[in-house]
Amino acid sequence: MSKKLDLFDAAIVVNIEIAASIAHIGEIIITADWHLPLFSPRMANEVLVTAKNKKIKSLIIAGDMFNMDALSRFEPKQDTANLETEIESAVKVASTLLKSFDTIYFLKGNHDVRLTKALGFTLSFSNSMRLIFGNLGEELLSKIQ
């Protein structure tokens, strides 16, 4: 019997549609520019379905997992531009992704580094991500690199 696949509920995000679809090559899925909480549940679900169908257990998010608009020096800001909403969205998205992937690798993008910059670079990117994802618990947190 096949295990039920947890998919994203569009209600947890501000939906932005993207026309491109997934191309599959290899044993790892590489994505970028999620800009949480402004991401496409349809595209995220394609990632989950592809991972399940191809038995892919590693994911790379190559920059800009977060929008961090609340910490941007630029105006105007999104209506959802508050750090609490972005962190809640990130934890929900990461917990869903970690049900399908054994390891998620985050690379910092210019939006992601806004947090470390706002903290005066007193924490490394890795430790600032631990702050955000700490509520996931140590077992799940250990799967985020």
C-alpha positions in Angstrom: 0.0 0.0 0.0 1.3 3.4 -1.0 1.8 6.1 1.7 -0.3 9.2 1.3 1.7 12.1 0.0 1.3 15.4 1.9 0.8 18.2 -0.5 0.8 21.9 0.1 -2.5 23.7 0.8 -2.8 26.9 -1.1 -4.4 28.5 2.0 -1.0 28.8 3.8 0.5 31.1 1.1 0.0 34.1 -1.1 -0.4 32.3 -4.4 1.8 33.3 -7.3 1.5 31.3 -10.5 4.6 30.3 -12.5 4.4 28.9 -16.0 7.5 26.7 -16.0 7.4 23.1 -15.0 9.9 20.6 -13.7 12.6 19.0 -15.8 14.0 15.8 -14.2 17.6 14.8 -14.5 19.6 13.0 -11.8 19.1 12.1 -8.1 18.5 15.5 -6.5 16.0 18.2 -7.1 17.3 21.7 -7.4 15.0 24.7 -7.0 15.4 28.3 -6.2 13.5 31.5 -5.5 10.6 30.3 -3.4 10.4 33.7 -1.8 8.3 32.5 1.1 5.5 33.3 1.8 5.0 34.2 -1.9 5.4 30.9 -3.6 3.4 28.7 -6.0 1.8 25.7 -4.3 1.3 24.1 -7.7 5.1 24.2 -8.4 5.9 23.0 -4.9 3.5 20.1 -5.3 5.2 19.2 -8.6 8.5 19.0 -6.7 6.8 16.6 -4.1 5.2 14.5 -6.8 8.4 14.3 -8.9 10.4 13.3 -5.8 7.9 10.6 -4.9 7.7 9.2 -8.5 11.4 9.3 -9.0 12.4 8.3 -5.5 14.5 11.4 -5.0 15.3 12.1 -1.4 17.5 15.2 -1.6 16.5 18.8 -2.3 18.6 21.9 -2.9 17.0 25.3 -2.5 19.6 27.4 -4.3 18.9 30.8 -2.8 16.0 33.0 -1.8 13.9 30.5 0.1 12.7 33.6 2.0 11.4 36.9 0.7 12.4 38.7 3.9 10.5 41.7 2.6 10.0 43.0 6.1 13.7 43.4 6.4 14.2 45.0 3.0 15.5 48.5 2.6 13.3 48.9 -0.5 9.7 50.2 -0.7 6.9 49.3 -1.2 6.6 46.2 0.8 4.2 43.3 0.2 1.0 43.2 2.3 2.4 40.0 3.9 5.7 41.7 4.8 6.1 40.8 8.4 8.8 38.5 9.8 6.3 36.4 11.8 4.3 35.4 8.7 7.5 34.5 6.8 8.8 32.3 9.6 5.4 30.6 10.1 5.3 29.9 6.3 8.9 28.6 6.3 8.2 26.2 9.1 5.1 24.9 7.5 6.8 24.5 4.1 9.9 22.9 5.6 7.9 20.4 7.7 6.0 19.3 4.6 9.2 19.1 2.5 10.9 17.0 5.2 8.1 14.4 5.0 9.4 13.7 1.4 13.1 14.5 1.6 15.8 13.1 3.8 18.0 16.2 3.3 17.3 19.8 2.3 20.3 22.0 1.4 19.7 25.7 1.7 22.0 28.1 -0.1 21.8 31.7 0.9 20.5 34.2 -1.6 20.3 38.0 -1.4 16.9 37.8 0.2 17.9 35.2 2.7 20.9 37.2 3.9 18.6 40.0 4.9 18.1 38.3 8.2 21.8 37.9 9.0 22.3 41.5 7.9 19.5 42.8 10.1 21.2 40.9 13.0 24.4 42.8 12.3 26.1 39.7 11.0 26.4 38.4 14.6 25.1 35.0 13.5 26.2 32.9 10.6 23.7 32.0 7.9 23.5 28.5 9.3 22.7 29.7 12.8 20.1 32.2 11.6 18.4 29.3 9.8 18.5 27.3 13.0 16.6 30.2 14.7 13.9 30.1 12.0 13.5 26.3 11.9 14.2 25.6 15.6 10.5 24.8 16.3 10.8 21.8 13.9 12.8 19.9 16.6 16.3 18.5 16.5 15.5 15.4 14.4 14.0 17.4 11.5 16.5 20.3 12.0 19.3 17.8 11.5 18.0 17.2 7.9 18.4 20.8 7.0 21.9 21.7 5.8 
